[in-house]
Amino acid sequence: MNWVFLIMAGLFEMLGVLMINKWNKDRNVLSILLLVTGFGLSFWLLSLAMKTLPMGTAYAVWTGIGASGGAVLGMIFYGESRNALRILFIAMVLGSAVGLKLVS
């Protein structure tokens, strides 16, 4: 169950990152509420996952999901670059997170 918490924490991290950009563009109440909610739930779920998962593994996987997910969301919603090298490095980050799960 702790891996589910960790993956959900990464997904809420992605929401928080997406809302930072939205907040910078719109400055409305909904954007700030979603930003705070996304990061708040992300940290809470990360703390639940870290009750049994090693800190280094949990943090690396959480960060990997948030960073690569944020980059992918930037490509989808904000027209950021989709060049092959960028996609390769995002895949490498995700592959590293999966590798940590396999060796944990």
C-alpha positions as a Markdown table, in Angstrom:
| # | Residue | x | y | z |
|---|---|---|---|---|
| 1 | Met | 0.0 | 0.0 | 0.0 |
| 2 | Asn | 2.9 | 2.3 | 0.7 |
| 3 | Trp | 3.9 | 2.2 | -3.0 |
| 4 | Val | 0.4 | 3.3 | -3.9 |
| 5 | Phe | 0.8 | 6.2 | -1.5 |
| 6 | Leu | 4.1 | 7.1 | -3.0 |
| 7 | Ile | 2.7 | 7.1 | -6.6 |
| 8 | Met | -0.3 | 9.1 | -5.5 |
| 9 | Ala | 2.1 | 11.6 | -3.8 |
| 10 | Gly | 4.0 | 11.9 | -7.1 |
| 11 | Leu | 0.8 | 12.6 | -9.0 |
| 12 | Phe | -0.3 | 15.3 | -6.5 |
| 13 | Glu | 3.2 | 16.8 | -6.9 |
| 14 | Met | 2.5 | 17.0 | -10.6 |
| 15 | Leu | -0.7 | 18.9 | -9.8 |
| 16 | Gly | 1.1 | 21.3 | -7.6 |
| 17 | Val | 3.7 | 22.0 | -10.3 |
| 18 | Leu | 1.0 | 22.5 | -12.9 |
| 19 | Met | -0.8 | 24.9 | -10.6 |
| 20 | Ile | 2.4 | 27.0 | -10.0 |
| 21 | Asn | 2.4 | 27.8 | -13.7 |
| 22 | Lys | -1.3 | 28.4 | -13.7 |
| 23 | Trp | -1.0 | 30.7 | -10.7 |
| 24 | Asn | 1.7 | 32.7 | -12.5 |
| 25 | Lys | -0.6 | 33.2 | -15.5 |
| 26 | Asp | -4.0 | 33.7 | -13.9 |
| 27 | Arg | -3.6 | 34.7 | -10.2 |
| 28 | Asn | -7.1 | 33.4 | -9.1 |
| 29 | Val | -8.4 | 31.7 | -6.0 |
| 30 | Leu | -8.9 | 28.3 | -7.7 |
| 31 | Ser | -5.3 | 28.2 | -8.9 |
| 32 | Ile | -3.9 | 28.9 | -5.4 |
| 33 | Leu | -6.3 | 26.4 | -3.7 |
| 34 | Leu | -5.3 | 23.7 | -6.2 |
| 35 | Leu | -1.6 | 24.5 | -5.7 |
| 36 | Val | -1.8 | 24.3 | -1.9 |
| 37 | Thr | -4.0 | 21.2 | -2.1 |
| 38 | Gly | -1.7 | 19.4 | -4.6 |
| 39 | Phe | 1.4 | 20.0 | -2.6 |
| 40 | Gly | -0.3 | 19.4 | 0.7 |
| 41 | Leu | -1.6 | 16.0 | -0.3 |
| 42 | Ser | 1.7 | 15.2 | -1.9 |
| 43 | Phe | 3.7 | 15.8 | 1.2 |
| 44 | Trp | 1.1 | 14.0 | 3.4 |
| 45 | Leu | 1.1 | 10.9 | 1.1 |
| 46 | Leu | 4.9 | 11.0 | 0.9 |
| 47 | Ser | 5.0 | 10.9 | 4.7 |
| 48 | Leu | 2.7 | 7.9 | 4.8 |
| 49 | Ala | 4.8 | 6.1 | 2.3 |
| 50 | Met | 8.0 | 6.8 | 4.2 |
| 51 | Lys | 6.7 | 5.0 | 7.3 |
| 52 | Thr | 7.9 | 1.7 | 5.7 |
| 53 | Leu | 9.9 | 2.7 | 2.6 |
| 54 | Pro | 13.5 | 3.8 | 2.8 |
| 55 | Met | 13.8 | 7.6 | 2.8 |
| 56 | Gly | 16.2 | 7.7 | -0.2 |
| 57 | Thr | 14.1 | 5.5 | -2.3 |
| 58 | Ala | 10.8 | 7.2 | -1.5 |
| 59 | Tyr | 12.2 | 10.7 | -2.1 |
| 60 | Ala | 13.9 | 9.7 | -5.4 |
| 61 | Val | 10.8 | 8.1 | -6.8 |
| 62 | Trp | 8.6 | 11.0 | -5.6 |
| 63 | Thr | 10.9 | 13.5 | -7.1 |
| 64 | Gly | 11.2 | 11.5 | -10.3 |
| 65 | Ile | 7.4 | 11.3 | -10.8 |
| 66 | Gly | 7.0 | 15.0 | -10.0 |
| 67 | Ala | 9.9 | 16.2 | -12.2 |
| 68 | Ser | 9.2 | 14.0 | -15.2 |
| 69 | Gly | 5.4 | 14.5 | -14.9 |
| 70 | Gly | 5.8 | 18.2 | -14.7 |
| 71 | Ala | 7.9 | 18.2 | -17.9 |
| 72 | Val | 5.3 | 16.0 | -19.7 |
| 73 | Leu | 2.5 | 18.3 | -18.5 |
| 74 | Gly | 4.4 | 21.3 | -19.7 |
| 75 | Met | 4.7 | 19.7 | -23.1 |
| 76 | Ile | 0.9 | 18.8 | -23.2 |
| 77 | Phe | -0.6 | 22.0 | -21.7 |
| 78 | Tyr | 2.0 | 24.7 | -22.4 |
| 79 | Gly | 3.6 | 23.8 | -25.7 |
| 80 | Glu | 7.1 | 23.2 | -24.3 |
| 81 | Ser | 9.7 | 21.5 | -26.4 |
| 82 | Arg | 9.1 | 17.8 | -27.4 |
| 83 | Asn | 12.5 | 17.0 | -28.8 |
| 84 | Ala | 13.8 | 13.5 | -28.8 |
| 85 | Leu | 16.5 | 14.1 | -26.2 |
| 86 | Arg | 14.2 | 15.7 | -23.8 |
| 87 | Ile | 11.8 | 12.7 | -24.0 |
| 88 | Leu | 14.8 | 10.3 | -23.7 |
| 89 | Phe | 15.9 | 12.0 | -20.5 |
| 90 | Ile | 12.4 | 12.0 | -19.0 |
| 91 | Ala | 12.2 | 8.3 | -19.8 |
| 92 | Met | 15.5 | 7.8 | -18.1 |
| 93 | Val | 14.2 | 9.5 | -14.9 |
| 94 | Leu | 11.1 | 7.3 | -14.9 |
| 95 | Gly | 13.3 | 4.2 | -15.6 |
| 96 | Ser | 15.4 | 5.1 | -12.6 |
| 97 | Ala | 12.4 | 5.3 | -10.4 |
| 98 | Val | 11.2 | 1.9 | -11.6 |
| 99 | Gly | 14.7 | 0.5 | -11.0 |
| 100 | Leu | 14.6 | 1.7 | -7.4 |
| 101 | Lys | 11.3 | 0.0 | -6.9 |
| 102 | Leu | 12.7 | -3.3 | -8.3 |
| 103 | Val | 15.7 | -3.3 | -6.0 |
| 104 | Ser | 13.8 | -2.2 | -2.9 |
